[in-house]
């Protein structure tokens, strides 16, 4: 099937960061042409005259099934927040995990996200719901010490079974999740890393999110979390460390030497008032790949990558009294090409280039908040002026999942209605 997206401003995010006016042509799952006018016959024509076409964004840290828990743990201290979340988590069912996942996927794809990296248990249930939604899930089964979990059986064994069953599934990438050093001892961490290396799976982990986490671990081991993980051999190029706010320069250098990625989650960190600002310029300087995550709907409370890009930029600028850090182009890179590298798919997604998957977002170029619209300001407009309401059409691997603002893959009304029932069953106890 040939799809021709006509006469758009195409923000390619290629190596030259080219912005071109023209046509984008897709055959089945992949892009075949970017820019030149297409004179052939297309099975599907999309008139995007004057609109913006950009790569689908990549959210590198979330807990999608928690989307049905909005407004349950707001305005609480961090320990109280954790206690309440853990209690709710222990009582979840396949039904509410499914509805939470579909609700979260709807929110993400309606906001231009085509790939997300998840860290949770029951990723098999989440995988089935994600496939129905039609976007790509990099689903990292939560691994922690057996005595600290509510999972049935050993979490690492559960992760291995999940990976074996779902590897090769279309638009599903099974991965390894490490909850964090506060519930993961050396045997658990090393076992997770060894399995990630053995099967080439991405690994998502929480790292240095709070000052308390860092201080407690240093009292226990004599080392900060980043140092300790480095010394036991857990840091590596498949690791994506969420938050990463309370780090020393020594830890940053270790992370860079390991070739790893971080997922900065500024809204979550500010909402929970955990303090600390991820040292993004230092990450870049030391070779750490910087990407963006929203975290889950209990700590954000949205999965909006437009908002996250802008917030990350403003936080970096304001905290350093330096408006030149975290430029618009860098922020867009974090959400696209860097996100693709973080999940190990830089050869397939993250930019609009021939041969890559057709993960495509069309923004309304006639929206007042995106005008005036010129090649010189288009990236800044996306990052600083754009929002999820500007999204018209979204494709993931060639499949239309949002069509002129309408969810095309799920019964949206049913999911929305069921979400209220699930919220009551989980949270009114």
For each residue, the residues with C-beta under 8 A, 3 or more apart:
1: 27 28 43 44 398
2: 25 26 27 40 41 42 43 44
3: 25 26 27 42 43 44 45 46 358 395 398
4: 23 24 25 26 38 40 42 44 45 46
5: 8 23 24 25 26 46 48 53 360 362
6: 23 38 45 46 47 48 49
7: 21 22 23 47 48 49 50
8: 5 21 22 23 24 48 49 50 51 52 53 362 365
9: 19 20 21 50 51 52 53 365 373 375 378
10: 19 20 21 22 24 34 35 53 54 352
11: 19 52 53 54 55 332 352 378 379 382
12: 17 18 19 20 34 55 351 352 353
13: 17 54 55 332 333 336 337 350 351 352
14: 17 18 351 352 353
15:
16:
17: 12 13 14 329 379
18: 12 14
19: 9 10 11 12 375 378 379
20: 9 10 12 34 35
21: 7 8 9 10 35 375
22: 7 8 10 34 35 36 37
23: 4 5 6 7 8 33 35 36 37 38
24: 4 5 8 10 31 33 34 35 53 352 360
25: 2 3 4 5 31 32 33 34 38 40 42
26: 2 3 4 5 29 30 31 32 358 360 395 398
27: 1 2 3 30 32
28: 1 398
29: 26 357 358 397 398
30: 26 27 354 355 356 357 358 398
31: 24 25 26 34 352 353 354 355 356 357 358 360
32: 25 26 27 354
33: 23 24 25 36 38 354
34: 10 12 20 22 24 25 31 352 353 354
35: 10 20 21 22 23 24
36: 22 23 33
37: 22 23
38: 4 6 23 25 33 42
39:
40: 2 4 25
41: 2
42: 2 3 4 25 38 45
43: 1 2 3
44: 1 2 3 4
45: 3 4 6 42
46: 3 4 5 6 362 393
47: 6 7
48: 5 6 7 8 51 53 362 365
49: 6 7 8
50: 7 8 9 365 366 373
51: 8 9 48 362 363 364 365 366 392
52: 8 9 11 362 363 365 370 373 378 381 382
53: 5 8 9 10 11 24 48 352 360 361 362 363
54: 10 11 13 112 336 352 360 361 363 382
55: 11 12 13 336 337 349 350 351 352 359 360 361
56: 112 113 114 115 336 349 359 360 361 394 395 396
57: 111 112 113 114 115 305 335 336 339 361
58: 113 114 115 116 117 291 335 336 339 340 342 343 349 350
59: 62 108 113 115 116 117 292 293 294 303 305 308 339
60: 116 117 204 240 242 261 263 291 292 293 339 342 343
61: 117 119 204 240 242 243 263 265 293 294 295
62: 59 104 116 117 118 119 293 294 295 296 303
63: 66 118 119 120 295 296 297 298
64: 67 100 101 104 105 108 116 118 120 126 130 137 296 303
65: 68 92 96 97 100 101 104 118 120 122 125 126
66: 63 69 85 100 104 120 296 297 298
67: 64 70 100 101 103 104 107 296 297 303 419
68: 65 96 99 100 103 297 419 422 423 426
69: 66 72 73 85 88 100 296 297 298 423 426 427
70: 67 297 298 301 423
71: 74 301
72: 69 84 88 298 423 426 427
73: 69 76 80 81 84 85 298
74: 71 301
75:
76: 73 80 81 84
77: 80 81
78: 81 82 210 212 272 273 274
79: 82 83
80: 73 76 77 83 84
81: 73 76 77 78 84 85 272 298 299
82: 78 79 85 86
83: 79 80 86 87
84: 72 73 76 80 81 87 88
85: 66 69 73 81 82 88 89 298
86: 82 83 89 90 150
87: 83 84 90 91
88: 69 72 84 85 91 92 426 427
89: 85 86 92 150
90: 86 87 150
91: 87 88 426
92: 65 88 89 96 97 122 426
93: 96 97
94: 97 98 122 125
95: 98 99 422
96: 65 68 92 93 99 100 422 425 426
97: 65 92 93 94 100 101 122 125 126 129
98: 94 95 101 102 125 128 129
99: 68 95 96 102 103 415 418 419 422
100: 64 65 66 67 68 69 96 97 103 104 419 422
101: 64 65 67 97 98 104 105 125 126 129 130 133
102: 98 99 105 106 129 132 133 410 415
103: 67 68 99 100 106 107 415 416 419
104: 62 64 65 66 67 100 101 107 108 297 303
105: 64 101 102 108 109 116 129 130 133 134 135 410
106: 102 103 109 110 133 407 410 412 415
107: 67 103 104 110 111 302 303 304
108: 59 64 104 105 111 113 116 135 303 305
109: 105 106 112 113 114 133 134 135 394 396 401 402 407
110: 106 107 388 391 394 402 405 407
111: 57 107 108 303 304 305 306 388 391
112: 54 56 57 109 305 306 361 363 388 391 394
113: 56 57 58 59 108 109 116 135 303 305
114: 56 57 58 109 135 136 349 359 361 394 395 396 401
115: 56 57 58 59 135 136 137 138 339 340 343 345 349 359 396
116: 58 59 60 62 64 105 108 113 135 136 137 138 303
117: 58 59 60 61 62 138 140 175 202 204 240 263 293 342 343
118: 62 63 64 65 123 126 137 138 139 140 177 204
119: 61 62 63 140 142 177 179 204 205 206 242
120: 63 64 65 66 123 126 139 140 141 142 177
121: 141 142 149 150 151 155 158
122: 65 92 94 97 125 126
123: 118 120 126 127 139 140 141 142 162 166 174
124: 127 128 162 165 166
125: 65 94 97 98 101 122 128 129
126: 64 65 97 101 118 120 122 123 129 130 137 139
127: 123 124 130 131 137 139 162 166 169 172 174
128: 98 124 125 131 132
129: 97 98 101 102 105 125 126 132 133
130: 64 101 105 126 127 133 135 136 137 139 171 172
131: 127 128 134 137 169 170 171 172
132: 102 128 129 409 410
133: 101 102 105 106 109 129 130 401 409 410
134: 105 109 131 171 396 399 401 408 409
135: 105 108 109 113 114 115 116 130 171 396 401
136: 114 115 116 130 171 172 173 349 359 396 397
137: 64 115 116 118 126 127 130 131 171 172 173
138: 115 116 117 118 173 175 202 204 343
139: 118 120 123 126 127 130 162 166 172 173 174 175
140: 117 118 119 120 123 174 175 176 177 202 203 204
141: 120 121 123 155 158 159 162 163 174 175 176 177
142: 119 120 121 123 149 151 155 159 177 179
143: 155 156 159 176 177 178 179 184 188 191 192
144: 148 149 155 178 179 180 183 184 188
145: 148 149 183 184 185 188
146: 149 154 155
147:
148: 144 145 183
149: 121 142 144 145 146 155 183
150: 86 89 90 121
151: 121 142 155 158
152: 158
153: 157 158
154: 146 157 158
155: 121 141 142 143 144 146 149 151 158 159 188
156: 143 159 160 188 191 192 195
157: 153 154 160 161
158: 121 141 151 152 153 154 155 161 162
159: 141 142 143 155 156 162 163 176 177 192 195
160: 156 157 163 164 195
161: 157 158 164 165
162: 123 124 127 139 141 158 159 165 166 174
163: 141 159 160 166 167 174 175 176 195 199 201
164: 160 161 167
165: 124 161 162 174
166: 123 124 127 139 162 163 169 172 174
167: 163 164 174 199
168:
169: 127 131 166 172 174
170: 131 397
171: 130 131 134 135 136 137 396 397
172: 127 130 131 136 137 139 166 169
173: 136 137 138 139 201 202 343 344 345
174: 123 127 139 140 141 162 163 165 166 167 169 201
175: 117 138 139 140 141 163 196 201 202 203 204
176: 140 141 143 159 163 192 195 196 201 202 203 204
177: 118 119 120 140 141 142 143 159 203 204 205
178: 143 144 184 188 189 192 203 204 205 206 234
179: 119 142 143 144 182 183 184 205 206
180: 144 183 184 205 206 207 209 213 225
181: 184 189 207 213 217 225 228 229
182: 179 213 216 217
183: 144 145 148 149 179 180
184: 143 144 145 178 179 180 181 188 189 192
185: 145 188 189
186: 189 190 232
187: 190 191
188: 143 144 145 155 156 178 184 185 191 192
189: 178 181 184 185 186 192 193 229 232 234
190: 186 187 193 194 232 233 234
191: 143 156 187 188 194 195
192: 143 156 159 176 178 184 188 189 195 196 203 234
193: 189 190 196 197 203 233 234 236 239
194: 190 191 197 198
195: 156 159 160 163 176 191 192 198 199 201
196: 175 176 192 193 199 200 201 202 203 236 238 239
197: 193 194 200 236 238
198: 194 195
199: 163 167 195 196
200: 196 197 238 344
201: 163 173 174 175 176 195 196 238
202: 117 138 140 173 175 176 196 238 240 342 343 344
203: 140 175 176 177 178 192 193 196 236 238 239 240
204: 60 61 117 118 119 138 140 175 176 177 178 240 242 263
205: 119 177 178 179 180 239 240 241 242
206: 119 178 179 180 209 241 242 243
207: 180 181 225 226 229 241 242 243 244 262
208: 213 214 224 225 226 241 243 244 245 246 247 251 276
209: 180 206 213 242 243 245 246 269 274
210: 78 213 214 246 274 275 276
211: 214 215 246 274 275 276
212: 78 215 216
213: 180 181 182 208 209 210 216 217 225 246
214: 208 210 211 217 218 224 225 246
215: 211 212 218 219
216: 182 212 213 219 220
217: 181 182 213 214 220 221 223 224 225 228
218: 214 215 221 222 223 224
219: 215 216
220: 216 217
221: 217 218 228
222: 218
223: 217 218 227 228 231
224: 208 214 217 218 227 228 247 248 251
225: 180 181 207 208 213 214 217 228 229
226: 207 208 229 230 235 247 248 251 254 255
227: 223 224 230 231 250 251 254
228: 181 217 221 223 224 225 231 232
229: 181 189 207 225 226 232 234 235
230: 226 227 233 234 235 251 254 255 258
231: 223 227 228
232: 186 189 190 228 229
233: 190 193 230
234: 178 189 190 192 193 229 230 239
235: 226 229 230 239 254 255 258 260
236: 193 196 197 203 239 258 259 260
237: 258 259 260
238: 196 197 200 201 202 203 260 344
239: 193 196 203 205 234 235 236 258 260 261
240: 60 61 117 202 203 204 205 260 261 262 263 291 342 343
241: 205 206 207 208 244 255 260 261 262 263
242: 60 61 119 204 205 206 207 209 262 263 265 293 295
243: 61 206 207 208 209 263 264 265 268 269 278
244: 207 208 241 247 255 262 263 264 278 283
245: 208 209 269 274 275 276 277 278
246: 208 209 210 211 213 214 275 276
247: 208 224 226 244 251 252 255 278 279
248: 224 226 251 252
249: 252 253 279 282
250: 227 253 254
251: 208 224 226 227 230 247 248 254 255
252: 247 248 249 255 256 279 282 283 286 288
253: 249 250 256 257 286
254: 226 227 230 235 250 251 257 258
255: 226 230 235 241 244 247 251 252 258 260 262 283 286 288
256: 252 253 259 260 283 286 287 288
257: 253 254 287
258: 230 235 236 237 239 254 255
259: 236 237 256 287 289
260: 235 236 237 238 239 240 241 255 256 288 289
261: 60 239 240 241 288 289 290 291 338 341 342
262: 207 240 241 242 244 255 278 283 288 289 290 291
263: 60 61 117 204 240 241 242 243 244 291 292 293 342
264: 243 244 278 280 290 291 292 293 312 334
265: 61 242 243 268 269 292 293 294 295 299 300 308
266: 269 270 277 278 308 311 312 315
267: 270 271 294 295 299 300 302 307 308 311
268: 243 265 271 272 294 295 296 299 300
269: 209 243 245 265 266 272 274 275 276 277 278
270: 266 267 273 311 315
271: 267 268 299 300 301
272: 78 81 268 269 299
273: 78 270
274: 78 209 210 211 245 269
275: 210 211 245 246 269
276: 208 210 211 245 246 269
277: 245 266 269 315 316 319
278: 243 244 245 247 262 264 266 269 283
279: 247 249 252 282 283
280: 264 283 284 290 312 316 325 326
281: 284 285 316 320 325 326
282: 249 252 279 285 286
283: 244 252 255 256 262 278 279 280 286 288 290
284: 280 281 288 290 330
285: 281 282
286: 252 253 255 256 282 283
287: 256 257 259
288: 252 255 256 260 261 262 283 284
289: 259 260 261 262 338 341 342
290: 261 262 264 280 283 284 334 338
291: 58 60 240 261 262 263 264 334 335 338 339 341 342
292: 59 60 263 264 265 305 308 309 312 331 334 335 339
293: 59 60 61 62 117 242 263 264 265 308
294: 59 61 62 265 267 268 300 302 303 304 305 308
295: 61 62 63 242 265 267 268 299 300
296: 62 63 64 66 67 69 268 299 300
297: 63 66 67 68 69 70 104 300 301 302 303
298: 63 66 69 70 72 73 81 85 301
299: 81 265 267 268 271 272 295 296
300: 265 267 268 271 294 295 296 297 303
301: 70 71 74 271 297 298
302: 107 267 294 297 307
303: 59 62 64 67 104 107 108 111 113 116 294 297 300
304: 107 111 294 307 308 387 388
305: 57 59 108 111 112 113 292 294 308 309 335
306: 111 112 309 310 382 386 387 388 390
307: 267 302 304 310 311 387 388
308: 59 265 266 267 292 293 294 304 305 311 312 335
309: 292 305 306 312 313 331 332 334 335 383
310: 306 307 313 314 331 383 384
311: 266 267 270 307 308 314 315
312: 264 266 280 292 308 309 315 316 326 331 334
313: 309 310 316 317 326 327 328 331 383 384
314: 310 311 317 318
315: 266 270 277 311 312 318 319
316: 277 280 281 312 313 319 320 325 326
317: 313 314 320 322 323 325 326
318: 314 315 321
319: 277 315 316
320: 281 316 317 325
321: 318
322: 317 325
323: 317
324: 327
325: 280 281 316 317 320 322
326: 280 281 312 313 316 317 330 331
327: 313 324 330 331
328: 313 331 332 379 380 382 383 384
329: 17 332 333 379
330: 284 326 327 333 334
331: 292 309 310 312 313 326 327 328 334 335 383
332: 11 13 309 328 329 335 336 379 382 383
333: 13 329 330 336 337 338
334: 264 290 291 292 309 312 330 331 338 339
335: 57 58 291 292 305 308 309 331 332 338 339
336: 13 54 55 56 57 58 332 333 339 340 350 351
337: 13 55 333 340 341 346 350 351
338: 261 289 290 291 333 334 335 341 342 350
339: 57 58 59 60 115 291 292 334 335 336 342 343 350
340: 58 115 336 337 343 345 346 348 349 350 351
341: 261 289 291 337 338 344 345 346 350
342: 58 60 117 202 240 261 263 289 291 338 339
343: 58 60 115 117 138 173 202 240 339 340
344: 173 200 202 238 341
345: 115 173 340 341 348 349 350
346: 337 340 341 349 350
347: 356
348: 340 345 356 357
349: 55 56 58 114 115 136 340 345 346 356 357 359
350: 13 55 58 336 337 338 339 340 341 345 346 356
351: 12 13 14 55 336 337 340 356
352: 10 11 12 13 14 24 31 34 53 54 55 356 360
353: 12 14 31 34 356
354: 30 31 32 33 34
355: 30 31
356: 30 31 347 348 349 350 351 352 353 359
357: 29 30 31 348 349 396 397 398
358: 3 26 29 30 31 395 396 397 398
359: 55 56 114 115 136 349 356 395 396 397
360: 5 24 26 31 53 54 55 56 352 393 394 395
361: 53 54 55 56 57 112 114 391 393 394 395
362: 5 8 46 48 51 52 53 391 392 393 394
363: 51 52 53 54 112 367 370 382 386 390 391 392
364: 51 367 370 390 391 392
365: 8 9 48 50 51 52 370 371 373
366: 50 51 371
367: 363 364 370 371 389 390
368: 371
369: 385 386 387 390
370: 52 363 364 365 367 373 381 382 385 386 390
371: 365 366 367 368
372: 377
373: 9 50 52 365 370 377 378 381
374: 377 378
375: 9 19 21 378
376:
377: 372 373 374 380 381
378: 9 11 19 52 373 374 375 381 382
379: 11 17 19 328 329 332 382 383
380: 328 377 383 384 385
381: 52 370 373 377 378 384 385 386
382: 11 52 54 306 328 332 363 370 378 379 385 386
383: 309 310 313 328 331 332 379 380 386
384: 310 313 328 380 381
385: 369 370 380 381 382
386: 306 363 369 370 381 382 383 390
387: 304 306 307 369 390
388: 110 111 112 304 306 307 391
389: 367
390: 306 363 364 367 369 370 386 387
391: 110 111 112 361 362 363 364 388 394 402 405
392: 51 362 363 364 402 404 405
393: 46 360 361 362 400 402 403 404
394: 56 109 110 112 114 360 361 362 391 400 401 402
395: 3 26 56 114 358 359 360 361 398 399 400 401
396: 56 109 114 115 134 135 136 171 357 358 359 399 401
397: 29 136 170 171 357 358 359
398: 1 3 26 28 29 30 357 358 395
399: 134 395 396 409
400: 393 394 395 403 408
401: 109 114 133 134 135 394 395 396 407 408 409
402: 109 110 391 392 393 394 405 406 407 408
403: 393 400 406 408
404: 392 393
405: 110 391 392 402
406: 402 403 412
407: 106 109 110 401 402 410 412
408: 134 400 401 402 403
409: 132 133 134 399 401
410: 102 105 106 132 133 407 414 415
411: 414 415
412: 106 406 407 415 416
413: 416 417
414: 410 411 417 418
415: 99 102 103 106 410 411 412 418 419
416: 103 412 413 419 420
417: 413 414 420 421
418: 99 414 415 421 422
419: 67 68 99 100 103 415 416 422 423
420: 416 417 423 424
421: 417 418 424 425
422: 68 95 96 99 100 418 419 425 426
423: 68 69 70 72 419 420 426 427 428
424: 420 421 427 428
425: 96 421 422 428
426: 68 69 72 88 91 92 96 422 423 429
427: 69 72 88 423 424
428: 423 424 425
429: 426
